[in-house]
Amino acid sequence: MDQYALIMRHEDGGKIASPEQMEIWMKQTMDWIGSIAAKNKFVGGTGLPFDGARVVKHNGIVTNGPFGEIKETIGGFITVKADSIEEAVEFAKGCPVLQGEGNSVEVRRIAQSDGTH
């Protein structure tokens, strides 16, 4: 069984949700994760706040950011166990982030530490 990263992308990182909207979204997200965990397929994950980030570029150049003004931001990710990429995609389809127009969930198989795949 492989592991897959489900990477949550927000098309407009400049939008700020109200505290009420955040509470609803967090409950939906925890319920979604709970449904995956109930199948013993949840490995872990985290949100990625926009503040305090840095970007390290070629030749050691460091900039503040990324900023919400960019077209797309990564809001977080979870890691799941799945028998196939199709199963991981089915998990991704239930992600509450998809309620936002233009948002997406990228599904990527995680390379194994033993060099397989």
C-alpha positions, 0 to 999 in steps of 0.5 A: 500500500502506498502513501499519497499527499493530498495537497490543498490549493486555494486559488485566491490566497488573499481572501480572509474567511470570517471566524464563523466561516473558519469554524464551519470549515474546520469542522467539515475538515475534521469530519472529512479526516475522521472519515478517512481515519475510520478506514485506517487510511489517515497518516497525518497532515497539517495546515500551512499558515501564510504568515512568517514564511520565507522563500529560498531561491537559487544562489541563497536569495531569501525573500518574504512570502509567499504572499496571498497576492499570488494566484495560488497558495497551498493551504495545507496537506494530509497524507493517506494510505491507499491501494491506488491513486484512484482510491486517493483521488476518491478521498480527495473528492471529499475535501471541503476546500473544493467548495471554493471555486477554483480551489483544488486538491493535488494528489501525489504518490509519496516516494518510498524511503527504500527507493521503490516507485 
